[in-house]
Amino acid sequence: MANTPEILLLNETQAAALLTVKIKTMQQWRGRGIGPAFIKLGVSPRSPVRYKHSELLSFVESGTVSSTAAQSVRCALLEA
């Protein structure tokens, strides 16, 4: 059997804690399509949502900026 990397899935509460944001923020980001990639476990609107740990880390890295001007541009793009 081949060695496959373990995929660590976090629930909404765990993901929000990792990013130090509120669960409501995670929900709003999902609705607006601006947050980290997520997995929907099912087809029902009430199906649970999970986040890959690696996707959360990538999301944090994508927010890294070198100046406040760069941050302003990023915010403008997210709000558009």
C-alpha positions in Angstrom: 0.0 0.0 0.0 1.4 3.4 -1.0 2.0 6.0 1.6 -0.6 8.7 1.3 -0.5 11.9 3.2 -3.0 12.3 6.0 -5.7 14.9 5.3 -6.6 16.7 8.5 -10.2 18.1 8.3 -11.3 20.8 10.8 -14.9 21.7 11.6 -16.1 25.3 11.5 -15.4 25.9 15.1 -11.8 24.6 14.9 -11.1 26.5 11.6 -12.4 29.8 13.1 -10.2 29.2 16.2 -7.2 28.6 14.0 -7.8 31.8 12.1 -8.7 33.7 15.2 -12.1 34.8 13.8 -15.7 34.3 14.8 -17.7 31.4 13.3 -20.1 34.0 11.9 -17.1 35.5 9.9 -16.4 32.0 8.5 -20.0 31.7 7.4 -20.0 35.2 5.8 -16.8 34.5 4.0 -18.3 31.3 2.6 -21.4 33.1 1.4 -19.4 35.8 -0.3 -16.9 33.3 -1.7 -13.9 35.1 -0.2 -12.8 32.8 2.6 -10.7 29.6 2.6 -11.7 26.7 0.4 -14.1 24.3 2.2 -15.7 20.9 1.8 -19.4 20.3 2.1 -20.2 16.8 3.4 -23.5 16.2 1.7 -26.0 18.0 -0.5 -28.4 19.4 2.1 -28.1 23.1 3.1 -27.6 21.8 6.7 -24.8 19.4 5.7 -21.6 19.9 7.7 -18.7 22.0 6.4 -15.1 21.0 6.9 -11.8 22.7 6.1 -8.5 21.1 5.1 -5.8 22.2 7.5 -3.5 22.8 4.5 -6.1 25.0 2.8 -6.4 27.2 6.0 -2.6 27.6 6.0 -2.7 28.5 2.3 -5.4 31.1 3.0 -3.3 32.7 5.7 -0.2 32.7 3.5 -2.3 34.4 0.7 -3.0 37.3 3.0 0.6 38.1 3.6 1.4 41.6 2.4 4.5 43.7 2.5 2.9 47.1 3.0 -0.4 48.8 3.9 -0.8 49.9 0.3 -0.7 46.3 -0.8 -3.3 45.5 1.9 -5.6 48.3 0.6 -5.5 46.8 -3.0 -6.2 43.3 -1.6 -9.2 44.6 0.4 -10.6 46.5 -2.6 -10.4 43.3 -4.7 -12.2 41.3 -2.0 -15.0 43.9 -1.7 -15.5 44.2 -5.5 
